[in-house]
C-alpha cells in the first residue's frame, strides 16, 4: 500500500505536524506500507530528518507568486492553496504516485485543496485540531482530549466520513508505550530531574527563559535535561546556558525522548501534541502556551488535574518558572502523574493505522 503525507515544518510553525505524521508513517511501514512525504522547502523544514528515518521526500519549492498571495492567512507555507495543490499534483505525477491514502496535516489546507487531489488518491485522511474549516476526506483525526471543538466536525466533513476523536487515537511513538510501565512505577512525587522541552524550533527561545528560571534547582542537585531541535535558531545560546550549569545536559534532535521523559520527574514544556507523550508516561508538567491552538488542549488537561498551565509564553519571565517549581509539593507531582497517565495509553497510532490498512472499515 502506498501512503503519501502532505505536511510541513518550519522555524515559524514548529515541527509538531511533521512529527506526528512520522509516528503514523512508521507504524504503517511496520505493516508493509510504502510511505512518501511531500514537504515545502523552508527554514527548519525537517526534510533531512524525514529522509534519515528512511522515507522518500518530494520537495515543493518556494512560491513564485506575488507577495500578497504569500501573505494571506490561507497561504500554505509561502504559497496559496491553489499553487500548493498544483505543485503537489505535479510532484505526485512526476513520482508516478497514486496513493491508496493521502494524509493531510496542514492548517492552511482545506476542502478546496483536498478536492483537487481526489483524482490522485483513493482515500484522504485529514489530521486537524482546529475545526475551523471544511474538509473533503474519508477520515478525520483529532487526537485531543475532551475538546469542545469535536462536535463541530460533523458539519465540516462529508456525511460518509468517519471521525477518529480523542486521545485513544493520539499519534504517540511506540517507544513511549514500551516505557510506560517502568515510568509509572518510578513516580513517587520526588523532584530529582527536570526535563525542559519547548518544541523543536522554539522561535521565542522559551527554553532559555525557563532554563534561567530554574538554574537554582540545578545548583541544588536537581538534574536537568534540555531538549531542542536541530532547527532551533537559538541553539548556541542554549548550549552556553547549559554549559554554565552543573547538572544540565543538552540534547539536540534526540531520538531518546521517551527515555528522557521516563527518567524525569517534572517537565517544563509547551502545549501541543507532546502532551500525549507525557501522559503515556505519567510525567507531571508545568506548561506554557506558545500559540492559540495549544490553549484548548492545555486547559482541558489542567481542568482534570493532569498538569499545571503557567500561562502564555509571551507573558512569562524566568522568575515565573523558578517560583512555580518551588511551589510544587510532592503530593501535587504525584497527583498530576496519576491523572495524566489515565488520559492516554500510547496505542493511538496503531489504531489509526488499522483504519488505513483496512480501508477505513
Secondary structure, 3 states (H helix, E strand, C coil): CEEEEEECCECCCECHHHHHHHHHHHHHHHCCCEEEEEEECCCCCCHHHHHHCCCEEEEECCCCCCHHHHHCCCCCCCCCHHHHHHHHHHHHHHHCCCEEEEEEECCCCCHHHHHHHHHHEEEEEEECCCCCCCCCCCEEEECCCCCCCHHHHHHCCCCCCEEEECHHHCCCCHHHHHHHHHHHHCCCCCCCEEEEECCCCCCCCHHHHHHHHCHHHHHCCCEEEEEECCCCCCHHHHHHHHHCCCCEEEEECCCCHHHHHHHCCEEEEECCCHHHHHHHCCCCEEEEECCHHHHHHHHHHHHCCCCEEEEEHHHCCHHHHHHHHHCCCHHHHHHHHHHHHCCCCCCHHHHHHHHHHCCCC
